[in-house]
Amino acid sequence: MTATSDDQSPASSPEAPEPQGHVGPVPYDSRRPTLGRFKSRVWNKSDPRLFPPKMIGIGWAINFYWLFHLAGYFAGRRAAR
């Protein structure tokens, strides 16, 4: 059997798991880590979450920007109410 352009690759077949998503309420990401994703999860002022999804693996990371600026984090959460 020869491969044609109509064939689906294993990564795009319905049986292949998605590279990111949720298992119940817990997020996962199995994509290769990048510097941009690392920075967006570990030090990101524009992301209001203190615990964003990990850049690789299962669970959550810590947004250290908000950890070091806790007063601003809680002030922003009060203003959003």
Buried (B, 14 or more C-beta within 10 A) or exposed (E): EEEEEEEEEEEEEEEEEEEEEEEEEEBBBEEEEEEEBEEBBBBBEEEEBBEBBBBBEEEBBBBEBBEEBEEEBEEEEEEEE
